[in-house]
Amino acid sequence: MTGAVVITRPLAQALPLAARVTALGRRVELLPLLEIEPLPQPTALLAALARLTAPVPGYVLVAFVSPNAIDAAFAHIRQWPDGVTLAVLGEGSRAALAAHGVTPDRVHIVSPADSAHSDSEHLLQTLDLQALRGQPVLIVRGESGRELMADGLRAAGALVDVVPAYRRSVPRLTPQLAATLRHLLSQQNDWIITSSEALRGLCDLLVRLDQEHPDAAQQNSVVLMQQQHLIIPHARIAETANNLGFSRLTLTGSGDERLLAALQSRL
């Protein structure tokens, strides 16, 4: 019997993919492993956006690291300023921009040239770094994150501001979540893992699950999880998975189309 497809994205980004997986005839389990919350006092974000939307825009380029960063920023932006380039990592961010009325026919949007590699490294390779020397650039991201993009832009001579727009956190281990994890580990599923942080958080939850809900008949939950099949879009997440003891991996490349193709190949 085919198990479920477990989608671990934050809920808002999980729902569109869930609909497409269901259309393939697969049962879906939603298990958001990261909760996204707005910052209670986004002082730095508001100051940067005021500079961006001034009569003479204060940035030539704004890079958003995720759809969540886009949604948080556009809650405070009425209209995108003329002449300011947008940089994003992948199709999810382009869709988030389109939902806010920002499309390539109106705004210059840059993303990695190879859509199979939607990450900071490939975005830096796509940008005209020489043209950014001495120019003000804004990066909008979560409260924590990789420094690679900012470091790469600064190394090229750009004047970089990095501001947080939202907060990520692993959900609390409630009795309901504990029961869900036990249920999912009782069968073989396909787990869509789109974040290294989410995978590390899942392993931490499973350790706490065994500590707080001991069951003499239950195997080590992390070991059971390591026997599950993971579908992963990025090599960096696959490296995290290997370091955490996972070996049943399918690396797809970026984009929901590739995730869906990997699922179809398992039907």
Order of alpha helices (4+ residues) and beta strands (2+ residues): beta-alpha-beta-beta-alpha-beta-alpha-beta-alpha-beta-alpha-beta-alpha-beta-alpha-beta-alpha-alpha-beta-alpha-beta-alpha
